Amino acid sequence: MSTVVQGQSGKPTKRKITREDLLGTERRWRRFGEPTPAGGSLNEDGTPDYGLFGPGSVVWEVLLHPTTVVLLNAAQSAVQTKGYNPINAGLRDRDPVARKAREGTLDMMDVYDRLSRNSGMHAPMWLGDSKTAKLMYKHLHNIHKRVAGDVIDTGRPELGGYAASEPRDAMWAALTEMHPMLRVYEAFAFRDGKLPHRLSPDKRDQFIAETAAYLRLVGADEEDIPANMAELGALYEKYADLFEPSTTVNTMPDTGQDWVKLSKDTVLKNFHISHLRAMIPYLLQTALIELPVMGALPAKTRRSMGLSPRKDKAAVRAAKLFLPIAWLMQQGPYERYILRRMWGPDSVRLLESARRLHEQTLAERAMGRLAGDVTGASTAA
């Protein structure tokens, strides 16, 4: 339970963060009772309900890898706050972090708590059964109904407004989770006894095709939903004006302040030494690895973040130099450290269940192929 440090006058001054605050309980992430894992319930026809993706899918192959688990927050945060401007506008105007910054009460625990809920509250949609996915989406949709405004960017009024619960912005919120997930997996996941490498073109297309189930859940317009990488590229071009780099998108329309700078200044003003408990894991998931993670993203995405040619080259170089650290980060101890703090107990259970199902499915497929090869060889003989 967090406490408040008393000043010399006896008045409350700064909040003290305890280890219990840092770890939290299921209540930080849970919104509707314990989630049911994919395969933990049945469809009407008696088959297992695997939810949106399920074992054997390319999405699960990517998502369940330890690299994705530990780098997803950094990739998602970078793209959503520096790439797609309507999301940044929603954070600027409606997010509790920005609101508390304006009030002068924001501290490191607020910032840490906000980040830690990103993966933990999305995992039920990715790794739960259909009912669990729909319940979590409904909860987030109700929150996002309040995230709407008339101004995306004060410097470019022609862009109009934003609405997080409407099809366009809901679709891009999902895509800027899924596409960066694929890129960090390909750039940093050591697998199959090889260095990190890209999936085959067919598998990359399959990943995007499978993502369609998630986009339909969040209410994306059917005509916009991409079926392969080429269509995803065309979708970025269609909405390119919303990804243009801007020096004014952080400006709060009502006060003219830069919400990111204000947030940082307020956190420093309210800093207490105990806040290092939250600051360290937060930085490990954001600023300390942001440059190499940006280097793993597409060149157009980096440009939308406003990287200069020099910094762009530095990001690409950093991604290559980051490989030894990425290998260490995907080992068991570090993954468990991040899972407990950034995903939460419910999501850990969902992840463990999904990994068992996925490995079992892949093993069964391998056995089936082996049996087919044996049968084919016998027939030929």
C-alpha positions as CSV (number, residue, x, y, z in Angstrom):
1,M,0.0,0.0,0.0
2,S,1.5,3.4,-1.0
3,T,2.1,5.9,1.7
4,V,2.7,9.7,1.7
5,V,5.9,11.2,2.9
6,Q,5.2,14.0,5.4
7,G,6.9,17.4,5.1
8,Q,8.3,19.4,8.0
9,S,5.1,21.2,8.4
10,G,3.2,18.0,8.7
11,K,1.4,18.5,5.4
12,P,1.4,15.7,2.7
13,T,4.1,16.3,0.1
14,K,5.3,13.4,-1.9
15,R,4.0,9.9,-2.3
16,K,6.3,7.0,-1.3
17,I,6.3,4.0,-3.6
18,T,6.6,0.6,-2.0
19,R,7.4,-2.8,-3.6
20,E,3.8,-3.8,-3.2
21,D,2.7,-0.8,-5.2
22,L,5.1,-1.7,-7.9
23,L,4.0,-5.3,-8.2
24,G,0.3,-4.7,-7.8
25,T,-2.4,-7.3,-7.8
26,E,-4.8,-8.6,-10.3
27,R,-6.9,-5.5,-9.7
28,R,-4.4,-3.4,-11.7
29,W,-5.3,-5.3,-14.9
30,R,-8.5,-7.2,-14.2
31,R,-11.8,-5.6,-15.1
32,F,-14.4,-8.4,-15.3
33,G,-13.3,-11.4,-13.2
34,E,-10.6,-13.9,-14.1
35,P,-10.2,-14.2,-17.8
36,T,-10.7,-17.6,-19.5
37,P,-7.7,-18.7,-21.5
38,A,-8.0,-19.6,-25.2
39,G,-9.2,-23.2,-25.4
40,G,-10.6,-23.0,-21.9
41,S,-14.2,-23.0,-23.2
42,L,-16.2,-24.6,-26.0
43,N,-17.9,-23.3,-29.1
44,E,-21.5,-24.3,-29.7
45,D,-20.3,-27.2,-31.9
46,G,-18.2,-28.6,-29.0
47,T,-14.8,-27.5,-30.4
48,P,-12.4,-25.5,-28.3
49,D,-12.9,-21.8,-28.4
50,Y,-9.4,-20.4,-29.1
51,G,-10.5,-16.8,-29.3
52,L,-9.1,-14.4,-32.0
53,F,-6.0,-16.3,-33.1
54,G,-5.3,-19.6,-31.4
55,P,-2.5,-22.2,-31.4
56,G,-0.5,-22.6,-34.6
57,S,-1.3,-19.1,-35.8
58,V,1.6,-16.8,-36.9
59,V,0.3,-14.1,-34.5
60,W,0.9,-16.5,-31.6
61,E,4.2,-17.5,-33.0
62,V,5.3,-13.9,-32.8
63,L,3.5,-12.8,-29.7
64,L,4.5,-15.7,-27.5
65,H,8.2,-15.3,-28.0
66,P,10.0,-13.8,-25.0
67,T,11.5,-11.0,-27.2
68,T,8.0,-9.8,-28.1
69,V,6.9,-10.0,-24.5
70,V,9.8,-7.8,-23.2
71,L,9.9,-5.3,-26.2
72,L,6.3,-4.9,-27.1
73,N,5.7,-1.9,-24.8
74,A,8.7,0.0,-26.2
75,A,7.7,-0.6,-29.8
76,Q,4.0,0.2,-29.2
77,S,4.8,3.3,-27.2
78,A,7.3,4.6,-29.8
79,V,4.9,4.3,-32.7
80,Q,1.7,5.5,-30.9
81,T,3.2,8.5,-29.2
82,K,5.6,9.6,-32.0
83,G,4.0,8.1,-35.2
84,Y,0.2,8.1,-35.3
85,N,-0.8,11.7,-34.4
86,P,-4.5,11.1,-33.4
87,I,-3.3,8.7,-30.6
88,N,-0.9,11.3,-29.4
89,A,-3.7,13.8,-29.4
90,G,-5.9,11.6,-27.4
91,L,-3.1,11.1,-24.8
92,R,-2.5,14.8,-24.7
93,D,-6.1,15.8,-24.1
94,R,-7.8,12.9,-22.3
95,D,-5.2,10.6,-20.7
96,P,-5.0,10.6,-16.9
97,V,-1.2,11.2,-17.1
98,A,-1.8,14.5,-19.0
99,R,-4.7,15.4,-16.7
100,K,-2.6,14.9,-13.5
101,A,0.3,16.8,-15.1
102,R,-2.0,19.8,-15.6
103,E,-3.1,19.5,-12.0
104,G,0.5,19.2,-10.8
105,T,-0.1,15.9,-9.1
106,L,1.6,13.5,-11.6
107,D,4.3,11.3,-10.2
108,M,6.4,8.3,-11.3
109,M,3.9,5.8,-10.0
110,D,1.2,7.2,-12.2
111,V,3.4,7.0,-15.3
112,Y,4.6,3.5,-14.4
113,D,1.0,2.3,-13.7
114,R,-0.2,3.7,-17.1
115,L,2.5,1.9,-19.0
116,S,2.1,-1.4,-17.0
117,R,-1.5,-1.7,-18.0
118,N,-0.8,-1.6,-21.8
119,S,0.1,-5.3,-22.3
120,G,-1.8,-6.6,-19.3
121,M,-5.1,-5.3,-20.5
122,H,-4.6,-6.3,-24.1
123,A,-3.5,-9.9,-23.4
124,P,-7.0,-11.1,-22.6
125,M,-8.0,-10.1,-26.1
126,W,-5.0,-11.8,-27.7
127,L,-4.8,-14.9,-25.5
128,G,-8.3,-15.4,-24.1
129,D,-11.3,-17.2,-25.4
130,S,-13.9,-15.3,-27.5
131,K,-16.0,-14.2,-24.5
132,T,-12.9,-12.9,-22.7
133,A,-11.8,-10.9,-25.8
134,K,-15.2,-9.4,-26.2
135,L,-15.5,-8.4,-22.5
136,M,-12.1,-6.7,-22.5
137,Y,-12.8,-4.9,-25.8
138,K,-16.2,-3.7,-24.4
139,H,-14.4,-2.3,-21.3
140,L,-11.8,-0.5,-23.4
141,H,-14.3,0.7,-25.9
142,N,-16.4,2.4,-23.2
143,I,-13.3,4.2,-21.9
144,H,-12.3,5.2,-25.4
145,K,-15.7,6.8,-26.0
146,R,-14.5,9.7,-23.9
147,V,-11.2,10.0,-25.8
148,A,-12.3,12.4,-28.6
149,G,-11.5,15.9,-29.6
150,D,-11.8,18.5,-32.4
151,V,-8.1,19.1,-32.8
152,I,-5.4,16.6,-33.7
153,D,-2.7,19.2,-34.2
154,T,-2.9,22.9,-33.4
155,G,-0.3,23.5,-36.2
156,R,-2.3,21.6,-38.8
157,P,-6.1,22.3,-38.2
158,E,-6.9,20.7,-41.6
159,L,-6.4,17.3,-40.0
160,G,-9.6,17.7,-38.1
161,G,-10.4,15.8,-34.9
162,Y,-10.0,12.3,-33.4
163,A,-12.2,9.7,-31.8
164,A,-10.5,6.7,-30.2
165,S,-13.7,4.5,-30.3
166,E,-14.5,5.3,-34.0
167,P,-13.4,2.9,-36.8
168,R,-10.3,4.8,-38.1
169,D,-8.6,5.5,-34.9
170,A,-9.6,2.2,-33.3
171,M,-8.1,0.4,-36.3
172,W,-4.8,2.2,-36.1
173,A,-4.6,1.7,-32.4
174,A,-4.7,-2.1,-33.1
175,L,-2.4,-2.0,-36.1
176,T,0.2,0.1,-34.2
177,E,0.3,-2.7,-31.6
178,M,0.4,-5.6,-34.1
179,H,2.8,-4.3,-36.8
180,P,5.5,-3.1,-34.4
181,M,5.1,-6.5,-32.6
182,L,6.1,-8.3,-35.9
183,R,9.0,-6.0,-36.5
184,V,10.7,-6.4,-33.1
185,Y,10.2,-10.1,-33.3
186,E,11.9,-10.3,-36.7
187,A,14.7,-7.9,-35.6
188,F,15.5,-9.3,-32.2
189,A,14.1,-12.8,-31.6
190,F,16.7,-15.6,-31.5
191,R,14.9,-18.7,-32.7
192,D,15.4,-22.0,-34.6
193,G,19.1,-21.9,-33.6
194,K,19.6,-18.8,-35.8
195,L,20.2,-15.1,-35.4
196,P,17.1,-12.9,-35.7
197,H,15.7,-13.0,-39.2
198,R,12.5,-12.1,-41.1
199,L,9.6,-14.4,-41.6
200,S,9.0,-15.7,-45.1
201,P,6.8,-13.5,-47.3
202,D,4.0,-16.0,-46.9
203,K,4.2,-16.0,-43.1
204,R,4.3,-12.2,-43.0
205,D,1.2,-12.0,-45.2
206,Q,-0.5,-14.6,-42.9
207,F,0.3,-12.5,-39.8
208,I,-1.5,-9.6,-41.3
209,A,-4.4,-11.7,-42.5
210,E,-4.8,-13.2,-39.0
211,T,-4.7,-9.7,-37.5
212,A,-8.0,-9.0,-39.3
213,A,-9.8,-10.8,-36.5
214,Y,-8.5,-8.2,-34.0
215,L,-9.4,-5.3,-36.3
216,R,-12.9,-6.6,-36.7
217,L,-13.3,-6.9,-32.9
218,V,-12.3,-3.2,-32.4
219,G,-14.7,-2.1,-35.1
220,A,-12.5,-1.2,-38.1
221,D,-14.2,-0.6,-41.4
222,E,-14.1,-3.8,-43.4
223,E,-12.9,-2.0,-46.6
224,D,-9.8,-0.8,-44.7
225,I,-8.8,-4.1,-43.2
226,P,-5.6,-5.4,-44.9
227,A,-5.2,-9.0,-46.0
228,N,-1.4,-8.9,-46.6
229,M,1.7,-6.8,-46.3
230,A,1.1,-5.0,-49.6
231,E,-2.4,-3.9,-48.5
232,L,-1.0,-2.8,-45.2
233,G,1.5,-0.6,-47.0
234,A,-1.3,0.9,-49.1
235,L,-3.2,1.6,-45.9
236,Y,-0.3,3.6,-44.5
237,E,-0.2,5.6,-47.7
238,K,-3.9,6.3,-47.5
239,Y,-3.6,7.7,-44.1
240,A,-0.1,9.2,-44.5
241,D,-1.2,12.7,-43.5
242,L,-1.9,11.4,-40.0
243,F,1.6,10.0,-39.6
244,E,3.4,13.2,-40.7
245,P,6.1,14.4,-38.2
246,S,5.0,17.5,-36.3
247,T,6.5,19.9,-33.8
248,T,3.1,21.1,-32.6
249,V,1.1,17.9,-32.0
250,N,2.2,17.9,-28.4
251,T,0.8,21.4,-27.8
252,M,-2.3,21.3,-25.6
253,P,-5.0,23.4,-27.4
254,D,-6.4,24.9,-24.2
255,T,-3.1,26.0,-22.6
256,G,-0.5,26.0,-25.3
257,Q,1.8,23.9,-23.2
258,D,3.8,20.9,-24.4
259,W,2.1,18.0,-22.6
260,V,5.2,15.7,-22.8
261,K,7.5,18.4,-21.3
262,L,4.9,19.3,-18.7
263,S,4.6,15.6,-17.7
264,K,8.3,15.2,-17.3
265,D,8.7,18.4,-15.3
266,T,5.8,17.5,-13.0
267,V,7.2,14.0,-12.3
268,L,10.6,15.6,-11.4
269,K,8.9,18.1,-9.2
270,N,7.1,15.3,-7.3
271,F,10.0,13.0,-7.2
272,H,10.9,11.0,-4.1
273,I,13.9,8.6,-3.8
274,S,11.4,5.6,-3.5
275,H,10.2,6.5,-7.1
276,L,13.3,4.8,-8.4
277,R,11.4,1.5,-7.8
278,A,9.1,2.5,-10.6
279,M,11.5,4.5,-12.7
280,I,13.9,1.7,-13.4
281,P,11.5,-0.8,-14.9
282,Y,9.7,2.1,-16.7
283,L,13.0,3.2,-18.4
284,L,13.9,-0.4,-19.2
285,Q,10.7,-0.6,-21.2
286,T,10.9,2.8,-22.9
287,A,13.7,5.4,-23.2
288,L,16.7,3.0,-22.6
289,I,15.8,0.8,-25.5
290,E,13.8,3.2,-27.7
291,L,16.6,4.0,-30.2
292,P,17.3,0.3,-31.2
293,V,13.6,-0.5,-31.2
294,M,13.0,2.4,-33.6
295,G,15.8,1.1,-35.7
296,A,13.8,-2.2,-36.1
297,L,10.8,-0.3,-37.5
298,P,10.1,0.5,-41.2
299,A,12.0,3.4,-42.6
300,K,8.7,5.3,-43.3
301,T,7.7,4.8,-39.7
302,R,11.0,6.3,-38.5
303,R,10.5,9.3,-40.7
304,S,7.0,9.8,-39.3
305,M,8.6,10.0,-35.9
306,G,10.6,13.0,-37.1
307,L,14.0,11.3,-36.9
308,S,16.7,13.3,-38.7
309,P,18.8,11.5,-41.3
310,R,21.6,11.3,-38.8
311,K,19.4,9.9,-36.0
312,D,17.8,7.5,-38.4
313,K,21.2,6.0,-39.3
314,A,22.0,5.9,-35.6
315,A,18.8,4.0,-34.9
316,V,19.5,1.4,-37.6
317,R,23.0,1.0,-36.2
318,A,21.7,0.7,-32.6
319,A,19.4,-2.1,-33.6
320,K,22.3,-4.2,-34.8
321,L,24.5,-3.4,-31.8
322,F,21.5,-4.2,-29.5
323,L,21.4,-7.9,-30.5
324,P,23.6,-9.2,-27.5
325,I,21.4,-7.2,-25.1
326,A,18.2,-8.4,-26.8
327,W,19.5,-12.0,-26.3
328,L,19.9,-11.4,-22.6
329,M,16.5,-9.7,-22.3
330,Q,14.7,-12.7,-23.8
331,Q,16.1,-15.1,-21.2
332,G,13.9,-16.5,-18.5
333,P,14.9,-14.2,-15.5
334,Y,14.5,-11.0,-17.3
335,E,11.3,-12.1,-19.0
336,R,9.8,-13.0,-15.6
337,Y,10.8,-9.7,-14.2
338,I,9.0,-7.8,-17.0
339,L,5.9,-10.2,-17.0
340,R,5.2,-9.6,-13.3
341,R,5.5,-5.9,-13.6
342,M,4.1,-5.1,-17.0
343,W,1.7,-7.9,-17.8
344,G,0.4,-9.0,-14.4
345,P,-0.7,-12.4,-12.9
346,D,-3.7,-13.0,-15.1
347,S,-1.7,-12.4,-18.3
348,V,1.1,-14.6,-17.1
349,R,-1.4,-17.4,-16.7
350,L,-2.9,-16.7,-20.2
351,L,0.6,-16.6,-21.7
352,E,1.7,-19.9,-20.1
353,S,-1.5,-21.6,-21.3
354,A,-1.2,-20.3,-24.8
355,R,2.5,-21.4,-25.0
356,R,1.5,-25.0,-24.0
357,L,-1.3,-25.1,-26.6
358,H,0.9,-23.6,-29.3
359,E,3.8,-26.0,-28.7
360,Q,1.4,-28.9,-28.7
361,T,-0.1,-27.8,-32.0
362,L,3.2,-27.4,-33.6
363,A,4.4,-30.8,-32.4
364,E,1.3,-32.4,-33.8
365,R,1.8,-30.7,-37.1
366,A,5.4,-31.9,-37.2
367,M,4.3,-35.5,-36.4
368,G,1.6,-35.3,-39.1
369,R,4.2,-34.1,-41.7
370,L,6.5,-36.9,-40.6
371,A,3.8,-39.5,-40.9
372,G,2.9,-38.2,-44.4
373,D,6.6,-38.4,-45.5
374,V,6.8,-42.0,-44.2
375,T,3.6,-42.9,-46.0
376,G,4.8,-41.2,-49.2
377,A,8.2,-43.0,-49.1
378,S,6.5,-46.4,-48.5
379,T,4.1,-45.8,-51.4
380,A,7.0,-44.9,-53.7
381,A,9.0,-48.0,-52.7
